[in-house]
Amino acid sequence: MAGSTLSYRGVLTAGVYAQLRQLGEKLDVHVLSADTRGTAREQLHDLPSRLHILTGSDHDVQMIFDCEFGGKKGRIVVRAAS
């Protein structure tokens, strides 16, 4: 699912809700969205995820997350483009 479109016309596409729920049980899920239709918070409100709304007109964004996996600390860099 990384880098793919999660919704169509402001509504989560088929199967995405269940996939995000399953991922959220095992991982910290961060969703990047331009939220063009203003529905992202509503669509994701009860899922174990963190929503990041992209602002401005240039949605090339880079986010860096501190993480820990298998007892090792590191960073994950996520690039998203609208």
N, C-alpha and C positions, 0 to 999 in steps of 0.2 A: 504494500500500500504506500510505501514511502514515495513521495513526490507525485502521487496521483490525485485526481479530483475526487473529493469525498461526497460532493453534493451536486445536484442539478436543479437550477432555479430555486435555490435556497433550501432544498430538502435533501437530507441524506439519501444517497442512492442505495438500492437494494443490497442488503447484506453488510453494509458499512457499520451500522449500529452494533450488530452482534460481533463483528470483528474488532471494533474499538473496545467493546466491553471485555472480550477475551484478552486482548493485548493489555488492557488496563489492570487486569488481575495479576499480570506477571511483570509489567514494565511501567515506567512513568511515561505516559503518552502526552506529547505536546502537539497541538494542532495549530498550524499557521494558516490564517485565512485573511483575505481582503474583506470578507463579510459584505460583499457588494449589496446583498439584499437585506442585510440587518437581521438575519435569522440564526446566525451561528450559535450564539449563547443559548437560545431556546432549544435548538436541535441537540446541543451537547450537554445541557444542564444536569442531567442525571448520570452522565458517563464519567468513569474515572479518568479524566483527562484535564489538561490545562490548555486553555485557549489563548492564543496570542493574535490579536487583531493587527494586521499590517496597516500602516497609515501612509499618507502621501500618495503620489502618483507613481513613484519608482518602487516596485515591490521586490526588486532583487534585494534580498536580505540575508544576513548571516547572523546566526545565533550560536553561542557557545554555551554548552551546559557542562557543569562539573558533574561527574558521575563516579559511581563505584560499582565494579563488576568483579565477582570472584575474589573479593578482598583487595583488589587493586584499584587505585584512584586514577582518574584520567579525565579527559575532556572529549566531548563529542561536538563536532561542528556540523550544523545543519544549514544547507543552502536551499532556499525555495524561490521560485519565480512564478509570478502569476501569469 
